[in-house]
Amino acid sequence: MSLHQPVRMNRTDVLIAIAEVARSGGASQPEDAIAQLAAIINGLELSGSGSDRVMEMLLRIGACLWNLQQERMRL
C-alpha cells in the first residue's frame, strides 16, 4: 500500500497501515507530526455537519503528540 494513493480505508485498514508505516521506520518525529497535523487542520474545509467533532478529534490527536514531544524532551 502506498501512502500517496487516495484509498478509502476502514478502521482496521487504517490501523494496519499505521503499524506498517511505524514498522518500516516511516513514522514522523512528534514535532514533525504536530506541524503536519497543523497543516492538515489549516487546509480543512470544516463547514459541514460534524465539523466540530472532527476538529475536536484532530486537536486531541495534536495534544497527544504535544505530550509525547514534551515527554521526549524531558528524557
C-alpha positions as CSV (number, residue, x, y, z in Angstrom):
1,M,0.0,0.0,0.0
2,S,1.4,3.4,-1.0
3,L,0.9,6.5,1.2
4,H,0.4,8.5,-2.0
5,Q,-2.6,6.7,-3.4
6,P,-6.0,8.0,-2.3
7,V,-7.8,5.0,-0.9
8,R,-11.0,4.6,1.1
9,M,-9.9,2.7,4.2
10,N,-11.9,1.3,7.1
11,R,-10.7,1.5,10.6
12,T,-8.9,-1.9,10.5
13,D,-7.1,-0.9,7.3
14,V,-6.0,2.4,8.9
15,L,-4.6,0.7,12.0
16,I,-2.7,-1.8,9.8
17,A,-1.3,0.9,7.6
18,I,-0.2,2.9,10.7
19,A,1.5,-0.2,12.1
20,E,3.2,-0.8,8.7
21,V,4.5,2.7,8.5
22,A,5.8,2.6,12.0
23,R,7.4,-0.8,11.5
24,S,9.1,0.4,8.3
25,G,10.7,3.4,10.0
26,G,8.4,5.9,8.3
27,A,6.9,7.4,11.4
28,S,7.3,11.2,11.9
29,Q,9.0,12.6,14.9
30,P,6.4,14.1,17.3
31,E,7.4,17.7,16.5
32,D,7.1,17.0,12.7
33,A,3.8,15.2,13.3
34,I,2.4,18.3,15.1
35,A,3.4,20.5,12.2
36,Q,1.9,18.1,9.7
37,L,-1.3,17.9,11.7
38,A,-1.5,21.7,11.9
39,A,-1.1,21.9,8.1
40,I,-3.9,19.4,7.7
41,I,-6.2,21.3,10.1
42,N,-5.3,24.6,8.3
43,G,-6.3,23.1,5.0
44,L,-9.6,21.6,6.0
45,E,-12.9,22.9,4.9
46,L,-14.9,22.3,8.1
47,S,-18.2,23.8,7.3
48,G,-20.4,20.6,7.2
49,S,-22.2,18.8,9.9
50,G,-19.8,17.0,12.3
51,S,-17.1,19.5,11.6
52,D,-16.9,20.4,15.3
53,R,-16.4,16.8,16.2
54,V,-13.7,16.4,13.5
55,M,-11.8,19.5,14.8
56,E,-12.0,18.3,18.4
57,M,-10.7,14.8,17.4
58,L,-7.8,16.4,15.4
59,L,-6.9,18.7,18.3
60,R,-6.9,15.8,20.8
61,I,-4.5,14.0,18.5
62,G,-2.4,17.1,18.3
63,A,-2.4,17.3,22.1
64,C,-1.3,13.7,22.4
65,L,1.6,14.4,20.0
66,W,2.4,17.5,22.0
67,N,2.6,15.5,25.2
68,L,4.8,12.9,23.5
69,Q,7.1,15.6,22.3
70,Q,7.3,17.2,25.8
71,E,8.0,13.9,27.5
72,R,10.7,13.1,24.9
73,M,12.3,16.5,25.6
74,R,12.5,15.7,29.3
75,L,14.4,12.4,28.7
